[in-house]
Amino acid sequence: MKNNIYLFSNTILSRKDNSFYLESFPKSDPVHQVDFCEEELNNVILPGQNFQGSGNTKHIPAESIEAFYSFGEVRFNSQFLKCLSLYQVPLHSFNYYGNYLGSFIPASAEGSGEIQLLQFAAYSDPSKRLYIAKAITTTAIKNILALLKPYSYQGADIEENIIKINSILDSARFANSVSELLGFEGLARNIYYSSWKEIFTKDINFVKRVKRPPDGLINSLISFGNSLLYAACLSEIYRTRLNPYIGFIHETGDNKLPLVYDLSEIFKPIIVDKIIFRVINLNMIGDEDIKHTSKGFYLKDDARKKFVNEFENRISTVIQHKELNRRISYRSLIRMECYKLINYLTEKIKDYEPYKSDY
């Protein structure tokens, strides 16, 4: 299995034969130049001036890498980009606050204009778009319920909320438009988040989801975890023939990568939220791991490293897939979701049924 490479220190990235050559800057703390250039359009990675590395180097065979995730400052040259392209390795970049900035996505040798035309045709067809959006949204709500139920069995006082979410799920199945569907999804998530205080084993100040900027520890964890999941979904979409710019729930044009956001809804409860419950209830991350700035709260670097480690463990976890009758990782499930959508668009399968957790 290929590995994701997470870069937290400031790193010089280069190519050496058929390997990636990583060398840290003399200073180990991330520079986070985004602090001095917060405008969204300026958040780009550029080759910097020549630097002498610290001598802390690492060689990684290119064929062993799934993707790079960069949280510090990185410097590289065209040879490094050529190697990324040759081995089809994405590079995902995050800013000082742990928010996803963007990706270098190599040109795909397996792109398909036919698939993208079918994808756009499905988006343009109101009934087909609603069908796909409804399948994703209702499955996301089912996965929320699947995550909540074990905690209810263990004594968390959330049974009433589970009943309410089930009722919303029943209503969502009969939604007549994507906007109406989004309304049901929002209601379900609000009730879902209100249940979290019953799941945490200690007193945590979390009332509702606040995004821009996060207003505390839990919202910072949600934002950071979702950013990691978006990058993982983009990597898997890239390795199929789908277009990440054409989604079905999120409007094309209103979001940068609507299909990424669509597919991530399926996996947020079973990957990101599950990790949050774990790091909080095991006291791995706490209030001391966040900083408050004029732009809101964000996770300190050590907390990000802990969360990334849990994220990598989670998406690499192998589970028994009942329908396939074989063991498969969560990362592979995301890619399978892409192929499942492709098979529906090409009419190889009649019904599109996203992955439902068996919690």
DOGUKE-148945 format. One record per residue (C-alpha): residue in three letters; x, y, z. Coordinates in Angstrom, 1 decimal. Layout:
<r "Ala", <X, Y, Z>>;
...
# end
This chain:
<r "Met", <0.0, 0.0, 0.0>>;
<r "Lys", <1.2, 3.5, -0.9>>;
<r "Asn", <1.8, 6.0, 1.9>>;
<r "Asn", <0.7, 9.6, 2.4>>;
<r "Ile", <3.6, 12.0, 3.3>>;
<r "Tyr", <2.8, 14.8, 5.8>>;
<r "Leu", <5.2, 17.7, 5.9>>;
<r "Phe", <5.1, 19.8, 9.1>>;
<r "Ser", <8.6, 21.3, 9.0>>;
<r "Asn", <9.8, 23.7, 6.4>>;
<r "Thr", <11.1, 21.5, 3.6>>;
<r "Ile", <13.1, 21.7, 0.4>>;
<r "Leu", <11.6, 19.2, -2.0>>;
<r "Ser", <13.6, 17.9, -4.9>>;
<r "Arg", <14.1, 14.9, -7.1>>;
<r "Lys", <17.0, 12.5, -7.0>>;
<r "Asp", <16.8, 9.7, -9.6>>;
<r "Asn", <13.5, 8.0, -9.1>>;
<r "Ser", <13.1, 9.2, -5.5>>;
<r "Phe", <11.9, 12.3, -3.8>>;
<r "Tyr", <14.5, 14.0, -1.8>>;
<r "Leu", <13.3, 15.9, 1.3>>;
<r "Glu", <15.6, 18.2, 3.3>>;
<r "Ser", <14.4, 20.4, 6.2>>;
<r "Phe", <15.3, 24.1, 6.5>>;
<r "Pro", <17.8, 25.1, 9.2>>;
<r "Lys", <15.0, 26.3, 11.4>>;
<r "Ser", <12.6, 23.5, 12.4>>;
<r "Asp", <9.6, 25.7, 13.2>>;
<r "Pro", <7.2, 26.3, 10.3>>;
<r "Val", <7.6, 29.7, 8.7>>;
<r "His", <3.9, 30.0, 7.7>>;
<r "Gln", <4.4, 32.9, 5.3>>;
<r "Val", <0.7, 33.0, 4.8>>;
<r "Asp", <0.6, 35.2, 7.9>>;
<r "Phe", <2.0, 38.0, 5.7>>;
<r "Cys", <-0.1, 37.3, 2.7>>;
<r "Glu", <-3.6, 36.4, 3.7>>;
<r "Glu", <-5.4, 37.3, 0.5>>;
<r "Glu", <-6.8, 34.1, -1.0>>;
<r "Leu", <-5.5, 34.7, -4.5>>;
<r "Asn", <-2.0, 35.2, -3.2>>;
<r "Asn", <-1.9, 31.9, -1.3>>;
<r "Val", <0.3, 30.1, -3.9>>;
<r "Ile", <3.4, 28.1, -3.5>>;
<r "Leu", <6.4, 29.6, -5.4>>;
<r "Pro", <9.9, 28.4, -5.8>>;
<r "Gly", <12.0, 30.4, -3.2>>;
<r "Gln", <15.5, 31.6, -3.2>>;
<r "Asn", <18.3, 29.1, -2.9>>;
<r "Phe", <18.6, 27.7, 0.6>>;
<r "Gln", <21.1, 25.5, 2.3>>;
<r "Gly", <19.3, 22.7, 4.0>>;
<r "Ser", <20.0, 21.6, 7.6>>;
<r "Gly", <21.4, 18.2, 6.5>>;
<r "Asn", <18.3, 16.4, 7.9>>;
<r "Thr", <17.4, 14.5, 4.7>>;
<r "Lys", <15.1, 11.7, 3.6>>;
<r "His", <14.9, 9.7, 0.4>>;
<r "Ile", <11.5, 8.2, -0.4>>;
<r "Pro", <10.9, 6.1, -3.5>>;
<r "Ala", <8.4, 7.9, -5.7>>;
<r "Glu", <6.4, 4.8, -6.5>>;
<r "Ser", <5.7, 4.3, -2.7>>;
<r "Ile", <3.9, 7.7, -2.3>>;
<r "Glu", <0.1, 8.2, -2.4>>;
<r "Ala", <0.2, 12.0, -1.9>>;
<r "Phe", <2.0, 14.9, -0.1>>;
<r "Tyr", <0.3, 17.0, 2.5>>;
<r "Ser", <2.2, 20.2, 3.3>>;
<r "Phe", <1.6, 22.2, 6.5>>;
<r "Gly", <4.8, 24.2, 6.6>>;
<r "Glu", <6.7, 26.2, 4.0>>;
<r "Val", <7.9, 24.1, 1.0>>;
<r "Arg", <10.4, 25.1, -1.7>>;
<r "Phe", <10.9, 23.1, -4.9>>;
<r "Asn", <12.0, 23.2, -8.5>>;
<r "Ser", <10.6, 22.1, -11.8>>;
<r "Gln", <12.3, 18.7, -11.5>>;
<r "Phe", <10.3, 18.0, -8.4>>;
<r "Leu", <7.0, 18.8, -10.2>>;
<r "Lys", <8.1, 16.6, -13.1>>;
<r "Cys", <8.6, 13.7, -10.7>>;
<r "Leu", <5.1, 14.4, -9.2>>;
<r "Ser", <3.7, 14.2, -12.7>>;
<r "Leu", <5.6, 11.2, -13.8>>;
<r "Tyr", <4.4, 9.1, -10.8>>;
<r "Gln", <1.0, 10.8, -10.6>>;
<r "Val", <1.4, 12.1, -7.0>>;
<r "Pro", <-0.8, 15.0, -5.8>>;
<r "Leu", <0.6, 17.7, -3.5>>;
<r "His", <-2.0, 19.3, -1.1>>;
<r "Ser", <-1.2, 22.5, 0.7>>;
<r "Phe", <-2.6, 23.9, 4.0>>;
<r "Asn", <-2.2, 27.4, 5.5>>;
<r "Tyr", <-1.2, 28.5, 8.9>>;
<r "Tyr", <-4.6, 27.8, 10.3>>;
<r "Gly", <-4.8, 24.3, 8.9>>;
<r "Asn", <-7.2, 25.3, 6.2>>;
<r "Tyr", <-7.0, 23.7, 2.8>>;
<r "Leu", <-5.4, 26.1, 0.3>>;
<r "Gly", <-5.1, 24.1, -2.9>>;
<r "Ser", <-3.4, 21.3, -4.7>>;
<r "Phe", <-0.9, 20.5, -7.4>>;
<r "Ile", <-2.7, 17.9, -9.4>>;
<r "Pro", <-0.7, 16.2, -12.2>>;
<r "Ala", <-2.2, 15.9, -15.6>>;
<r "Ser", <-4.1, 12.5, -15.6>>;
<r "Ala", <-3.1, 10.0, -18.2>>;
<r "Glu", <-6.5, 8.3, -17.7>>;
<r "Gly", <-8.8, 11.3, -18.2>>;
<r "Ser", <-12.1, 10.7, -20.0>>;
<r "Gly", <-14.0, 13.3, -21.9>>;
<r "Glu", <-16.9, 10.9, -22.1>>;
<r "Ile", <-17.2, 10.5, -18.3>>;
<r "Gln", <-17.1, 14.3, -17.8>>;
<r "Leu", <-19.8, 14.8, -20.4>>;
<r "Leu", <-22.0, 12.3, -18.7>>;
<r "Gln", <-21.2, 13.9, -15.4>>;
<r "Phe", <-22.2, 17.3, -16.7>>;
<r "Ala", <-25.3, 15.9, -18.3>>;
<r "Ala", <-26.4, 14.4, -15.0>>;
<r "Tyr", <-25.8, 17.7, -13.3>>;
<r "Ser", <-27.9, 19.5, -16.0>>;
<r "Asp", <-30.8, 17.0, -15.7>>;
<r "Pro", <-32.8, 18.2, -12.6>>;
<r "Ser", <-34.3, 14.7, -11.9>>;
<r "Lys", <-31.0, 12.8, -12.2>>;
<r "Arg", <-29.1, 15.5, -10.2>>;
<r "Leu", <-31.7, 15.3, -7.5>>;
<r "Tyr", <-31.5, 11.5, -7.5>>;
<r "Ile", <-27.7, 11.5, -7.0>>;
<r "Ala", <-27.8, 14.4, -4.4>>;
<r "Lys", <-30.6, 12.5, -2.5>>;
<r "Ala", <-28.6, 9.3, -2.5>>;
<r "Ile", <-25.5, 11.1, -1.1>>;
<r "Thr", <-27.4, 13.2, 1.5>>;
<r "Thr", <-29.6, 10.4, 2.8>>;
<r "Thr", <-26.6, 8.1, 3.1>>;
<r "Ala", <-24.6, 10.8, 5.0>>;
<r "Ile", <-27.6, 11.1, 7.5>>;
<r "Lys", <-27.6, 7.3, 7.8>>;
<r "Asn", <-23.9, 7.3, 8.6>>;
<r "Ile", <-24.6, 10.0, 11.2>>;
<r "Leu", <-27.2, 7.7, 12.8>>;
<r "Ala", <-24.8, 4.7, 12.6>>;
<r "Leu", <-22.2, 6.7, 14.5>>;
<r "Leu", <-24.6, 7.9, 17.2>>;
<r "Lys", <-26.4, 4.6, 17.9>>;
<r "Pro", <-23.5, 2.8, 19.7>>;
<r "Tyr", <-23.0, 5.8, 22.0>>;
<r "Ser", <-26.7, 5.6, 22.8>>;
<r "Tyr", <-26.4, 1.9, 23.7>>;
<r "Gln", <-23.5, 2.9, 25.9>>;
<r "Gly", <-25.6, 5.3, 27.9>>;
<r "Ala", <-25.4, 8.7, 26.1>>;
<r "Asp", <-28.6, 10.6, 26.5>>;
<r "Ile", <-29.2, 11.0, 22.7>>;
<r "Glu", <-32.1, 8.7, 21.9>>;
<r "Glu", <-34.5, 11.6, 21.4>>;
<r "Asn", <-32.1, 13.2, 18.9>>;
<r "Ile", <-31.7, 9.9, 17.1>>;
<r "Ile", <-35.5, 9.8, 16.7>>;
<r "Lys", <-35.6, 13.4, 15.4>>;
<r "Ile", <-32.8, 12.7, 12.8>>;
<r "Asn", <-34.6, 9.5, 11.7>>;
<r "Ser", <-37.7, 11.7, 11.1>>;
<r "Ile", <-35.7, 14.2, 9.1>>;
<r "Leu", <-34.2, 11.3, 7.1>>;
<r "Asp", <-37.7, 10.1, 6.2>>;
<r "Ser", <-38.6, 13.6, 5.0>>;
<r "Ala", <-35.4, 14.0, 3.0>>;
<r "Arg", <-36.3, 11.0, 0.9>>;
<r "Phe", <-39.3, 13.0, -0.5>>;
<r "Ala", <-37.4, 16.3, -1.1>>;
<r "Asn", <-38.5, 17.9, -4.4>>;
<r "Ser", <-35.3, 19.9, -5.0>>;
<r "Val", <-31.7, 20.1, -4.0>>;
<r "Ser", <-32.2, 23.2, -2.0>>;
<r "Glu", <-35.0, 21.5, 0.0>>;
<r "Leu", <-32.7, 18.5, 0.5>>;
<r "Leu", <-29.9, 20.8, 1.8>>;
<r "Gly", <-32.4, 22.2, 4.3>>;
<r "Phe", <-33.1, 18.7, 5.7>>;
<r "Glu", <-29.4, 18.0, 5.8>>;
<r "Gly", <-28.8, 21.2, 7.7>>;
<r "Leu", <-31.5, 20.3, 10.3>>;
<r "Ala", <-30.1, 16.8, 10.8>>;
<r "Arg", <-26.5, 18.1, 11.3>>;
<r "Asn", <-27.7, 20.7, 13.8>>;
<r "Ile", <-29.3, 18.0, 15.9>>;
<r "Tyr", <-26.4, 15.8, 15.4>>;
<r "Tyr", <-23.9, 18.4, 16.7>>;
<r "Ser", <-26.1, 19.1, 19.7>>;
<r "Ser", <-25.6, 15.4, 20.6>>;
<r "Trp", <-21.9, 15.7, 20.9>>;
<r "Lys", <-21.8, 17.1, 24.4>>;
<r "Glu", <-23.5, 13.8, 25.5>>;
<r "Ile", <-20.8, 11.7, 23.8>>;
<r "Phe", <-17.8, 13.6, 25.1>>;
<r "Thr", <-16.6, 12.2, 28.4>>;
<r "Lys", <-15.6, 15.6, 29.8>>;
<r "Asp", <-17.1, 19.1, 29.8>>;
<r "Ile", <-16.4, 20.6, 26.4>>;
<r "Asn", <-17.7, 24.0, 25.3>>;
<r "Phe", <-19.4, 23.1, 22.0>>;
<r "Val", <-22.9, 24.3, 21.1>>;
<r "Lys", <-23.0, 24.5, 17.3>>;
<r "Arg", <-20.9, 24.3, 14.1>>;
<r "Val", <-19.1, 27.6, 13.4>>;
<r "Lys", <-16.8, 27.7, 10.4>>;
<r "Arg", <-15.3, 31.0, 9.4>>;
<r "Pro", <-13.5, 31.2, 11.7>>;
<r "Pro", <-13.8, 28.3, 14.1>>;
<r "Asp", <-14.8, 29.6, 17.6>>;
<r "Gly", <-13.1, 27.0, 19.8>>;
<r "Leu", <-11.5, 23.6, 20.1>>;
<r "Ile", <-14.2, 21.3, 18.6>>;
<r "Asn", <-14.9, 23.6, 15.6>>;
<r "Ser", <-11.2, 23.9, 15.0>>;
<r "Leu", <-10.9, 20.1, 15.0>>;
<r "Ile", <-13.9, 19.8, 12.6>>;
<r "Ser", <-12.5, 22.3, 10.2>>;
<r "Phe", <-9.0, 20.8, 10.2>>;
<r "Gly", <-10.3, 17.2, 9.9>>;
<r "Asn", <-12.7, 18.2, 7.0>>;
<r "Ser", <-9.8, 19.8, 5.2>>;
<r "Leu", <-7.8, 16.6, 5.4>>;
<r "Leu", <-10.8, 14.6, 4.1>>;
<r "Tyr", <-11.3, 17.1, 1.2>>;
<r "Ala", <-7.7, 16.5, 0.2>>;
<r "Ala", <-8.0, 12.7, 0.5>>;
<r "Cys", <-11.3, 12.8, -1.6>>;
<r "Leu", <-9.6, 15.0, -4.2>>;
<r "Ser", <-6.7, 12.5, -4.5>>;
<r "Glu", <-9.1, 9.6, -5.1>>;
<r "Ile", <-11.3, 11.6, -7.6>>;
<r "Tyr", <-8.1, 12.5, -9.4>>;
<r "Arg", <-7.2, 8.8, -9.8>>;
<r "Thr", <-10.5, 8.1, -11.4>>;
<r "Arg", <-12.0, 9.9, -14.4>>;
<r "Leu", <-14.4, 12.2, -12.6>>;
<r "Asn", <-14.2, 16.0, -12.7>>;
<r "Pro", <-14.0, 17.5, -9.2>>;
<r "Tyr", <-15.5, 20.7, -10.5>>;
<r "Ile", <-18.9, 19.2, -11.3>>;
<r "Gly", <-20.9, 18.2, -8.2>>;
<r "Phe", <-24.5, 17.4, -7.5>>;
<r "Ile", <-25.3, 18.8, -4.1>>;
<r "His", <-23.0, 21.8, -4.0>>;
<r "Glu", <-23.5, 24.2, -6.9>>;
<r "Thr", <-20.9, 24.3, -9.6>>;
<r "Gly", <-19.3, 27.7, -9.6>>;
<r "Asp", <-20.2, 28.5, -6.0>>;
<r "Asn", <-17.6, 26.1, -4.6>>;
<r "Lys", <-14.1, 25.4, -5.7>>;
<r "Leu", <-14.5, 21.6, -5.8>>;
<r "Pro", <-18.2, 20.7, -5.4>>;
<r "Leu", <-17.8, 16.9, -6.1>>;
<r "Val", <-15.1, 16.8, -3.4>>;
<r "Tyr", <-17.5, 18.3, -0.9>>;
<r "Asp", <-20.3, 16.1, -2.1>>;
<r "Leu", <-18.4, 12.8, -1.6>>;
<r "Ser", <-16.9, 13.9, 1.7>>;
<r "Glu", <-20.4, 14.2, 3.2>>;
<r "Ile", <-20.6, 10.4, 3.1>>;
<r "Phe", <-17.3, 9.9, 5.0>>;
<r "Lys", <-17.3, 12.8, 7.5>>;
<r "Pro", <-19.1, 11.0, 10.3>>;
<r "Ile", <-17.2, 7.7, 10.0>>;
<r "Ile", <-13.7, 9.2, 9.5>>;
<r "Val", <-13.4, 12.8, 10.8>>;
<r "Asp", <-16.1, 12.8, 13.5>>;
<r "Lys", <-15.0, 9.4, 14.8>>;
<r "Ile", <-11.4, 10.7, 15.2>>;
<r "Ile", <-12.7, 13.8, 17.1>>;
<r "Phe", <-14.5, 11.7, 19.6>>;
<r "Arg", <-11.4, 9.6, 20.1>>;
<r "Val", <-8.9, 12.5, 20.6>>;
<r "Ile", <-11.2, 14.3, 23.0>>;
<r "Asn", <-12.3, 11.3, 25.1>>;
<r "Leu", <-8.8, 9.9, 25.3>>;
<r "Asn", <-7.4, 13.4, 26.3>>;
<r "Met", <-5.1, 13.4, 23.3>>;
<r "Ile", <-6.1, 17.0, 22.4>>;
<r "Gly", <-7.5, 19.6, 24.7>>;
<r "Asp", <-8.1, 23.3, 25.2>>;
<r "Glu", <-4.4, 23.9, 25.7>>;
<r "Asp", <-3.8, 22.8, 22.1>>;
<r "Ile", <-5.5, 25.8, 20.5>>;
<r "Lys", <-4.5, 29.4, 20.1>>;
<r "His", <-6.8, 32.4, 19.8>>;
<r "Thr", <-5.9, 35.1, 17.3>>;
<r "Ser", <-7.8, 38.0, 15.7>>;
<r "Lys", <-8.8, 35.5, 13.0>>;
<r "Gly", <-10.2, 33.0, 15.4>>;
<r "Phe", <-9.0, 29.8, 16.9>>;
<r "Tyr", <-6.6, 27.3, 15.3>>;
<r "Leu", <-4.8, 24.2, 16.4>>;
<r "Lys", <-1.2, 24.3, 17.5>>;
<r "Asp", <1.3, 22.3, 15.4>>;
<r "Asp", <1.7, 19.4, 17.9>>;
<r "Ala", <-2.1, 19.0, 18.0>>;
<r "Arg", <-2.2, 18.9, 14.2>>;
<r "Lys", <0.4, 16.2, 14.2>>;
<r "Lys", <-1.6, 14.1, 16.6>>;
<r "Phe", <-4.7, 14.6, 14.6>>;
<r "Val", <-2.9, 13.8, 11.3>>;
<r "Asn", <-1.6, 10.6, 12.8>>;
<r "Glu", <-5.1, 9.5, 13.9>>;
<r "Phe", <-6.4, 10.5, 10.4>>;
<r "Glu", <-3.8, 8.4, 8.7>>;
<r "Asn", <-4.5, 5.5, 11.0>>;
<r "Arg", <-8.3, 5.8, 10.4>>;
<r "Ile", <-8.2, 6.0, 6.5>>;
<r "Ser", <-5.7, 3.1, 6.5>>;
<r "Thr", <-7.9, 1.0, 8.8>>;
<r "Val", <-9.2, -2.2, 7.0>>;
<r "Ile", <-12.8, -3.3, 7.6>>;
<r "Gln", <-14.9, -6.2, 6.4>>;
<r "His", <-17.1, -5.0, 3.5>>;
<r "Lys", <-20.3, -7.1, 3.7>>;
<r "Glu", <-21.4, -6.5, 0.1>>;
<r "Leu", <-17.9, -7.3, -1.3>>;
<r "Asn", <-17.3, -10.0, 1.2>>;
<r "Arg", <-13.7, -8.9, 1.6>>;
<r "Arg", <-11.5, -6.5, 3.7>>;
<r "Ile", <-10.9, -3.0, 2.4>>;
<r "Ser", <-9.5, 0.3, 3.8>>;
<r "Tyr", <-11.5, 3.5, 4.2>>;
<r "Arg", <-9.2, 5.1, 1.7>>;
<r "Ser", <-10.1, 2.4, -0.8>>;
<r "Leu", <-13.8, 3.0, 0.0>>;
<r "Ile", <-13.5, 6.6, -1.1>>;
<r "Arg", <-12.0, 5.5, -4.4>>;
<r "Met", <-14.6, 2.8, -4.8>>;
<r "Glu", <-17.3, 5.5, -4.2>>;
<r "Cys", <-15.9, 7.4, -7.3>>;
<r "Tyr", <-16.1, 4.2, -9.4>>;
<r "Lys", <-19.5, 3.5, -8.2>>;
<r "Leu", <-20.7, 6.9, -9.4>>;
<r "Ile", <-18.9, 6.4, -12.7>>;
<r "Asn", <-20.7, 3.0, -13.1>>;
<r "Tyr", <-24.0, 4.7, -12.5>>;
<r "Leu", <-23.3, 7.5, -15.0>>;
<r "Thr", <-22.3, 5.0, -17.7>>;
<r "Glu", <-25.4, 2.9, -16.8>>;
<r "Lys", <-23.3, -0.2, -15.8>>;
<r "Ile", <-25.4, -0.2, -12.6>>;
<r "Lys", <-29.1, 0.8, -12.4>>;
<r "Asp", <-29.0, 2.3, -8.9>>;
<r "Tyr", <-26.4, 4.5, -7.1>>;
<r "Glu", <-26.1, 3.5, -3.5>>;
<r "Pro", <-23.3, 5.2, -1.6>>;
<r "Tyr", <-21.4, 3.4, 1.1>>;
<r "Lys", <-23.4, 3.0, 4.3>>;
<r "Ser", <-21.5, 2.3, 7.5>>;
<r "Asp", <-22.2, -0.9, 9.5>>;
<r "Tyr", <-21.6, 0.5, 12.9>>;
# end
